Amino acid sequence: MTKDKSELLRSLTIDRSTEKAEPPRRRWLPVAMTAAVSAVVAFAAFGAYEFSQQGSKDTTSPAATQPAAQPQTPPPPQQQAAAGNKAAGSLAASGYVVARRKATVAAEITGKVVEVFIDEGMTVTEGQVVARLDSVLAEKDFELARSRVETADAAVAAISADLEDATRIMMRIQTLSQKNFATEADLTKAQARVGVLSAQLRQAQSQFETAKIDAKRSGSMLDKHQIKAPFSGVVVDRSAQPGEMISPMSVGGYTRTGICTIVDMDSIEIEVDVNEAFIGRVSPGGPVNAVLDAYPDWTIPASVIAIVPTANREKATVKVRIRFEKKDPRILPDMAVKVNFMREARANGTAEATAAN
């Protein structure tokens, strides 16, 4: 019994030797982790060093394998001038292609469109008929005016004949009166008739001139029923169709105010807005390189026409007009364009290079 109790108490006893052996094991664990992290950092540093050494070898190896540079002949003066031009820099601006002569062709009278002879893209010449209005009444008025002219002309001829006859009678009566074969009353009557016929002739001549003016006016009104191109150009817009009413002013409803729009392609140029802080770098006649947004790989030579002598207060810009040195059918109005104003030194350098060559 006593033995069993002793063994039971011994089994319940805590083994202190085991607890004393664990702390040394836990104490070495942080040291081991620190050593492992240090090894990883050293490996990473070694890898980065090897990578940088390999990169430096790759960048320097082509230079080592290249042969020694051979002496080259200097470029010609034209290339040197071009290189100097690129290095000199330029002033850039953007704008649009505009036409100085652009007109919306309209009628001077109100009428109904009967025929339209043009379409978009057609080329017209100055004075060419582009449309015709209903002219029935105008033709009748012109015929009536011409008839009045003929009537007035006939009246002048009749009165002239009567005046000639009356003049001969008066001269004969004067002769007879000098010989006492005619009375003074007959002479006075003959003279009065000549005077009346002379006045009637002047009146008939005035009526004749009035009739001619009226006929000319009627002819002008008839001619206005044919709408003509004011100048040579290309039709860019057709506004009216046959059967529509057209008027020189807007009167509401479906009345048109124009037949078509014509652009003179020989008058196209560039308008750009240049910041007023750099306008001193632009001079009339200066060279310009223009590039259309539609053709970015096409550089068009141009030059400055004029600097418009006014500034835009809101945008702080000055308008500059630029001409194309050579016209091309690909250049169309309202196209967006970018320009580079070349400095005067460029032109001078190019001229000097050409003279040296």
C-alpha positions as CSV (number, residue, x, y, z in Angstrom):
1,M,0.0,0.0,0.0
2,T,2.8,2.3,1.0
3,K,4.6,1.3,-2.2
4,D,1.6,2.1,-4.4
5,K,1.3,5.6,-2.9
6,S,5.0,6.3,-3.5
7,E,4.7,5.4,-7.2
8,L,1.6,7.5,-7.5
9,L,3.3,10.5,-6.0
10,R,6.4,10.0,-8.2
11,S,4.2,9.9,-11.4
12,L,2.7,13.2,-10.4
13,T,6.1,14.9,-9.9
14,I,7.2,17.5,-12.7
15,D,10.4,16.6,-14.5
16,R,12.5,19.8,-14.1
17,S,15.3,18.5,-16.3
18,T,13.1,18.7,-19.5
19,E,12.2,22.4,-18.8
20,K,15.8,23.3,-18.3
21,A,16.8,21.7,-21.7
22,E,14.2,23.7,-23.8
23,P,15.3,27.3,-23.3
24,P,18.7,26.8,-25.0
25,R,16.8,25.5,-28.1
26,R,14.5,28.5,-28.2
27,R,17.5,30.9,-27.7
28,W,19.2,29.6,-30.9
29,L,16.1,29.9,-33.1
30,P,16.3,33.7,-33.7
31,V,20.0,33.4,-34.4
32,A,19.3,30.8,-37.1
33,M,16.6,33.0,-38.7
34,T,18.9,36.0,-38.8
35,A,21.7,34.0,-40.5
36,A,19.2,32.7,-43.1
37,V,18.0,36.2,-43.9
38,S,21.6,37.5,-44.2
39,A,22.4,34.7,-46.6
40,V,19.4,35.6,-48.8
41,V,20.3,39.3,-48.9
42,A,23.9,38.4,-49.8
43,F,22.7,36.2,-52.6
44,A,20.5,38.9,-53.9
45,A,23.3,41.4,-53.8
46,F,25.6,39.0,-55.6
47,G,22.9,38.4,-58.3
48,A,22.4,42.2,-58.9
49,Y,26.2,42.7,-59.1
50,E,26.5,39.9,-61.7
51,F,23.6,41.3,-63.7
52,S,25.1,44.8,-63.8
53,Q,28.4,43.4,-64.8
54,Q,26.8,41.4,-67.6
55,G,24.9,44.6,-68.8
56,S,28.0,46.6,-68.9
57,K,29.7,43.9,-70.9
58,D,26.8,43.9,-73.3
59,T,26.8,47.6,-73.8
60,T,30.6,47.9,-74.3
61,S,31.0,44.8,-76.4
62,P,29.7,46.3,-79.7
63,A,32.0,49.2,-79.4
64,A,34.9,46.9,-78.8
65,T,34.0,44.8,-81.9
66,Q,33.5,47.8,-84.2
67,P,36.4,48.8,-86.5
68,A,38.3,52.0,-86.1
69,A,36.5,55.0,-87.5
70,Q,37.5,55.9,-91.0
71,P,38.0,59.6,-91.9
72,Q,35.0,60.9,-93.9
73,T,34.8,63.7,-96.4
74,P,32.9,66.7,-95.1
75,P,29.3,67.0,-96.4
76,P,28.5,69.5,-99.2
77,P,27.6,73.1,-98.4
78,Q,23.9,72.4,-99.1
79,Q,23.7,69.7,-96.5
80,Q,25.6,71.8,-94.0
81,A,23.1,74.7,-94.6
82,A,20.2,72.2,-94.1
83,A,21.8,71.0,-90.8
84,G,22.2,74.6,-89.7
85,N,18.6,75.3,-90.6
86,K,17.4,72.4,-88.4
87,A,19.5,73.5,-85.6
88,A,18.3,77.1,-85.8
89,G,14.7,76.2,-84.9
90,S,11.5,77.8,-86.1
91,L,8.2,79.3,-85.0
92,A,5.2,77.0,-85.4
93,A,1.6,78.0,-85.7
94,S,-1.6,76.4,-86.9
95,G,-4.5,77.7,-89.0
96,Y,-6.7,76.9,-92.0
97,V,-6.7,77.1,-95.8
98,V,-9.0,79.9,-96.9
99,A,-10.1,81.4,-100.3
100,R,-9.9,85.1,-100.8
101,R,-12.5,84.9,-103.6
102,K,-15.5,82.9,-102.5
103,A,-19.1,83.9,-103.4
104,T,-22.6,82.6,-103.0
105,V,-24.2,83.2,-106.3
106,A,-27.8,84.5,-106.0
107,A,-30.4,86.1,-108.1
108,E,-31.1,89.9,-108.0
109,I,-34.9,89.3,-108.4
110,T,-37.5,87.0,-106.9
111,G,-38.5,84.1,-109.1
112,K,-38.9,80.4,-109.6
113,V,-35.9,78.3,-110.6
114,V,-36.5,76.6,-113.9
115,E,-33.1,75.1,-114.6
116,V,-29.8,74.6,-112.8
117,F,-26.8,73.9,-115.0
118,I,-24.1,73.2,-112.4
119,D,-23.3,70.7,-109.7
120,E,-20.7,70.3,-107.0
121,G,-17.1,69.9,-108.3
122,M,-17.8,71.5,-111.7
123,T,-15.5,74.2,-113.0
124,V,-17.2,77.4,-114.3
125,T,-15.9,80.4,-116.2
126,E,-16.8,84.0,-115.7
127,G,-20.2,84.9,-117.2
128,Q,-21.3,81.3,-117.5
129,V,-25.0,80.7,-116.9
130,V,-25.4,78.6,-113.8
131,A,-29.2,78.7,-113.5
132,R,-32.3,80.1,-115.1
133,L,-35.5,81.6,-113.6
134,D,-39.0,81.7,-115.0
135,S,-38.9,84.6,-117.5
136,V,-42.3,84.5,-119.3
137,L,-43.6,87.8,-117.9
138,A,-40.2,89.5,-118.4
139,E,-40.1,88.4,-122.0
140,K,-43.5,90.0,-122.6
141,D,-42.5,93.2,-121.0
142,F,-39.4,93.3,-123.1
143,E,-41.4,92.8,-126.3
144,L,-43.8,95.6,-125.3
145,A,-40.9,98.0,-124.6
146,R,-39.4,97.2,-128.0
147,S,-42.8,97.9,-129.6
148,R,-42.9,101.3,-127.9
149,V,-39.5,102.1,-129.2
150,E,-40.6,101.3,-132.8
151,T,-43.7,103.5,-132.3
152,A,-41.7,106.4,-131.0
153,D,-39.3,106.0,-133.9
154,A,-42.1,106.1,-136.4
155,A,-43.6,109.2,-134.8
156,V,-40.2,111.0,-135.1
157,A,-40.0,110.1,-138.7
158,A,-43.5,111.4,-139.5
159,I,-43.1,114.7,-137.7
160,S,-39.7,115.2,-139.3
161,A,-41.3,114.8,-142.8
162,D,-44.1,117.3,-141.9
163,L,-41.5,119.7,-140.6
164,E,-39.5,119.5,-143.8
165,D,-42.6,120.1,-145.9
166,A,-43.6,123.1,-143.6
167,T,-40.2,124.5,-143.9
168,R,-40.3,124.4,-147.7
169,I,-43.7,126.1,-147.7
170,M,-42.5,128.8,-145.4
171,M,-39.5,129.5,-147.6
172,R,-41.7,129.7,-150.7
173,I,-44.1,132.1,-149.0
174,Q,-41.1,134.3,-147.8
175,T,-40.0,134.5,-151.5
176,L,-43.5,135.4,-152.7
177,S,-43.9,137.9,-149.9
178,Q,-40.8,139.7,-151.0
179,K,-42.4,140.0,-154.4
180,N,-45.7,141.1,-153.0
181,F,-47.4,137.9,-154.2
182,A,-48.2,136.7,-150.6
183,T,-49.6,138.4,-147.7
184,E,-48.0,138.8,-144.3
185,A,-50.7,136.6,-142.7
186,D,-49.7,133.7,-145.0
187,L,-46.1,134.1,-144.0
188,T,-46.9,134.2,-140.3
189,K,-49.1,131.1,-140.5
190,A,-46.3,129.2,-142.3
191,Q,-43.8,130.2,-139.7
192,A,-46.1,129.2,-136.9
193,R,-46.6,125.8,-138.4
194,V,-42.9,125.2,-138.7
195,G,-42.5,126.2,-135.0
196,V,-45.2,123.8,-133.9
197,L,-43.8,120.9,-135.9
198,S,-40.3,121.6,-134.5
199,A,-41.7,121.3,-130.9
200,Q,-43.6,118.1,-131.8
201,L,-40.4,116.7,-133.2
202,R,-38.4,117.4,-130.0
203,Q,-41.2,115.8,-128.0
204,A,-41.3,112.7,-130.3
205,Q,-37.5,112.4,-130.0
206,S,-37.7,112.6,-126.2
207,Q,-40.4,109.9,-126.2
208,F,-38.2,107.8,-128.5
209,E,-35.2,108.1,-126.0
210,T,-37.5,107.2,-123.1
211,A,-38.8,104.2,-125.0
212,K,-35.3,103.1,-125.7
213,I,-34.3,103.4,-122.0
214,D,-37.4,101.5,-121.0
215,A,-36.6,98.8,-123.5
216,K,-33.0,98.6,-122.2
217,R,-34.3,98.3,-118.6
218,S,-36.7,95.5,-119.6
219,G,-33.8,93.8,-121.3
220,S,-31.8,94.0,-118.2
221,M,-34.6,92.6,-116.1
222,L,-34.9,89.8,-118.6
223,D,-31.2,89.1,-118.4
224,K,-31.4,88.9,-114.6
225,H,-33.5,85.8,-115.0
226,Q,-30.3,84.1,-116.1
227,I,-27.9,83.8,-113.1
228,K,-24.3,83.9,-114.2
229,A,-21.0,83.1,-112.5
230,P,-19.3,86.3,-111.2
231,F,-15.8,84.8,-111.7
232,S,-14.1,81.6,-112.8
233,G,-13.8,78.9,-110.1
234,V,-15.1,75.6,-108.8
235,V,-18.6,75.0,-107.5
236,V,-18.3,73.7,-103.9
237,D,-22.0,73.8,-102.9
238,R,-25.3,73.7,-104.8
239,S,-28.2,75.2,-102.8
240,A,-31.3,75.4,-105.1
241,Q,-33.2,72.9,-107.2
242,P,-35.6,73.4,-110.1
243,G,-39.0,74.4,-109.0
244,E,-37.9,76.3,-105.9
245,M,-38.5,80.0,-105.3
246,I,-35.4,82.2,-105.0
247,S,-35.0,85.7,-103.7
248,P,-32.1,88.1,-103.0
249,M,-33.3,88.4,-99.4
250,S,-34.8,86.0,-97.0
251,V,-38.6,86.3,-96.9
252,G,-39.4,83.2,-94.9
253,G,-40.9,80.0,-95.9
254,Y,-39.1,77.9,-98.4
255,T,-37.6,80.8,-100.4
256,R,-33.9,80.3,-101.2
257,T,-31.3,83.1,-101.1
258,G,-28.6,81.5,-103.2
259,I,-28.0,79.1,-106.1
260,C,-24.5,77.8,-105.5
261,T,-21.2,78.7,-103.9
262,I,-18.1,79.3,-106.1
263,V,-14.5,79.3,-105.0
264,D,-11.6,80.7,-107.0
265,M,-8.9,78.1,-106.4
266,D,-6.2,80.5,-107.6
267,S,-6.9,82.7,-104.5
268,I,-6.5,80.1,-101.8
269,E,-4.0,80.9,-99.0
270,I,-3.3,80.2,-95.4
271,E,-4.4,82.2,-92.4
272,V,-2.8,81.5,-89.0
273,D,-2.9,83.1,-85.6
274,V,0.5,83.8,-84.1
275,N,1.0,84.7,-80.5
276,E,1.7,88.4,-80.2
277,A,4.7,87.6,-78.1
278,F,6.4,86.0,-81.1
279,I,5.1,88.1,-83.9
280,G,8.5,89.8,-84.1
281,R,9.9,86.6,-85.5
282,V,7.6,86.9,-88.5
283,S,8.4,89.2,-91.5
284,P,6.6,89.7,-94.8
285,G,8.1,87.6,-97.6
286,G,9.8,85.2,-95.1
287,P,9.9,81.5,-96.0
288,V,7.4,79.1,-94.5
289,N,7.0,75.3,-94.5
290,A,3.3,74.2,-94.4
291,V,2.0,70.7,-93.7
292,L,-1.6,69.8,-94.2
293,D,-3.3,67.6,-91.6
294,A,-4.7,65.6,-94.5
295,Y,-1.1,64.9,-95.9
296,P,1.3,64.9,-92.9
297,D,4.2,63.6,-95.0
298,W,3.9,66.4,-97.6
299,T,5.8,69.7,-96.9
300,I,4.6,72.6,-99.0
301,P,6.9,75.6,-99.5
302,A,5.2,78.9,-98.8
303,S,5.9,82.5,-97.9
304,V,4.4,85.2,-95.8
305,I,2.1,87.6,-97.7
306,A,1.4,90.1,-94.9
307,I,0.9,90.5,-91.2
308,V,-2.6,91.9,-90.6
309,P,-2.0,95.1,-88.6
310,T,-4.4,94.3,-85.7
311,A,-4.4,92.0,-82.7
312,N,-7.1,89.9,-81.1
313,R,-7.4,91.2,-77.6
314,E,-9.2,88.0,-76.4
315,K,-6.7,85.5,-77.8
316,A,-3.6,87.8,-77.7
317,T,-2.8,86.7,-81.3
318,V,-2.1,88.4,-84.6
319,K,-3.3,87.1,-88.0
320,V,-0.8,86.3,-90.6
321,R,-1.5,85.6,-94.3
322,I,0.6,83.0,-96.1
323,R,0.7,82.2,-99.8
324,F,1.5,78.8,-101.4
325,E,4.5,79.0,-103.7
326,K,2.9,76.3,-105.9
327,K,-0.8,75.5,-106.3
328,D,-1.9,71.9,-106.1
329,P,-5.4,70.4,-106.6
330,R,-5.0,68.5,-103.3
331,I,-5.1,71.8,-101.4
332,L,-8.7,72.5,-100.6
333,P,-10.4,75.4,-98.7
334,D,-11.0,75.0,-94.9
335,M,-8.3,72.3,-94.6
336,A,-6.4,72.4,-91.3
337,V,-2.7,73.2,-91.7
338,K,0.4,73.6,-89.5
339,V,3.2,76.0,-90.5
340,N,6.8,76.7,-89.5
341,F,8.1,80.2,-90.0
342,M,11.8,79.8,-91.1
343,R,14.1,82.4,-89.7
344,E,15.8,84.9,-92.0
345,A,19.2,83.4,-91.0
346,R,18.2,80.2,-92.7
347,A,17.6,81.8,-96.0
348,N,20.9,83.8,-95.7
349,G,22.8,80.7,-94.8
350,T,21.4,78.7,-97.7
351,A,22.3,81.5,-100.1
352,E,25.8,81.7,-98.7
353,A,26.2,77.9,-99.0
354,T,25.0,78.0,-102.6
355,A,27.4,80.9,-103.5
356,A,30.3,79.0,-101.9
357,N,29.5,75.9,-103.9
